[in-house]
Amino acid sequence: MSDDPWMHGLHADTGYLLYRLGLRSGSAFNAALEQHGLRLRHHAILRYLATVDGARQRELADRLGYDPSAIVSLLDDLQRLGLAERRPDPADRRSRQVVLTPAGHALLRTADRDSRRVTEDLLTPLSPTERATLNTLLQRLAAP
């Protein structure tokens, strides 16, 4: 980071530092996932879908904190790529569930490896204890 006097105030501002880290990490994750035709938000949906038997679009929006209209567009992308599909909800015939396809499961394994590499690169300056502390603090900050 710069030693310019005007930067000292910004570097003491936690909000600014989180913003800078967010830009840096978002760019790094998107660059790693781009080779798979994904962005970080697609990857988050795939990861969530891998943990459930199916999810309604509204559930995805609520759980991931995305705008419902953005979820529709992201799911359209994933469906076009053959990674997820919308199916009739067995509990409510008027509703649809989104499920991961076999191709989605396979791609997720590779994309997870790529995202772990990005995380490792970002956290290189931190000790294992510092990493655990950072994760705990970020979870508290990110909680609704």
N, C-alpha and C positions, 0 to 999 in steps of 0.2 A: 504494500500500500504506500501511497505517496506520503512524504514528510512535509509537504507544503503546509504552512500554518493554517490556511483556511480549511484543510482537511481534518485537522485535529478534532474539531467539534463534531464532524460527521462520524469519525471513527470511534467517538465516545457514545454515539447514538445507536442504541441497540436496534431500534426499528430500521434504521438505514442499513446496518450491517446484515440484518435478516433479509432485507430487500436485495442487497448485493449478492448474498449467498443464494437466495432463491433464483435470481437471474442466472448465476453461474451454474448451479446444480440443474436447473431446468434445461439450460442449453446443453449441458453435458449428457443428461439423460436422453433428451430428444435426439441428439446426434448418434448416440449408441443404438437407439431403437429405430431410427430412420431406416436402417438397412433391412428391417423387417416390415417396412411400410407402416410403422406405428409411431405414435407420440406417447409421451408419458401418461396422458389421460386415457388413451386406449389400453395401455399396459395395466393401469390401475383397475380398469373394468375387468380385464381378463383375469387378473389376480383375484378379484372379488368373486367372479363367477366360478373360479376353480374351487372355492370353498363352500359352495352351495349347490343344491340340486337344480336350481333355477331361480331367477329373480325377476320381479316386475320392474319396468322402467322407473317407476316412482321410487321403489326401494333403492335402486342404484343411485338415483339422484340424491336421496336422503342420506344414504350410507357414505357416499363419496363426497358429498358436499358440492355437487355440480348442479348447475341450472338444468331443469327438466328438458328444456329445448336443446341444450347442448348434448344431453344424453341421447336424444333421438338421433342427432347427427353422428355422434360417435358410434352408436350401435349400427347405423346404416353403413358406416365405414367397415366395421368389423364383420358385418354380414356380407358385404360385397367381397371382402377378403376371404370369406369362408371360415372365419375364426369363431363366429357366434351365430346363433340363429334364434329367431322368435318362434315360439311354439304355443299352441293353445294351452292355457292354464288348466290343469285337471280339476282345480278347486272352483274355478269360475269361468264358464264358457265364454263370457264376454271379454275376458282379459287374456293377455299373452304373457308368457314367461320368456326370458332370455336365457339360453344355455350355451355353454362352451361346446364347440364341435371337437372331434378328435384332432383336427388340424390346429385348433386353438390351444388344446392341451399341449401338443407337441411344440408349437411355436413358443408358448409360455415358458417352457423349460429353457429354451435357448435365450429368450429375452430376459429371463430372470438372471441367467449367468452374466449377461451383458450389463444389466443394471447393478448387480453386485460389484462388478469391476468399477463402475462409476462411483458407487458409494465408497469403495475401498480407496480410490484415488482422492476423493474429496476429504476423507477422514485420515489420510496418511499422517498429518502432523499431530494427531491425537493418540494418546496411549489407550490401551483397552479400557481402563477405568474412566478416562475422560469421555470415551465414546459411549459407554454405558450411561454416564451422567448426562451427556448431551441428549441421548435418546429419551431418557426419562423426562428431562425438562421440555423437550420439544413435544412429547406426548401430552404433557400438562398444558402447554401453550395452545396446542392444536385442538384440544377437547372443546366441544361446544359450550 
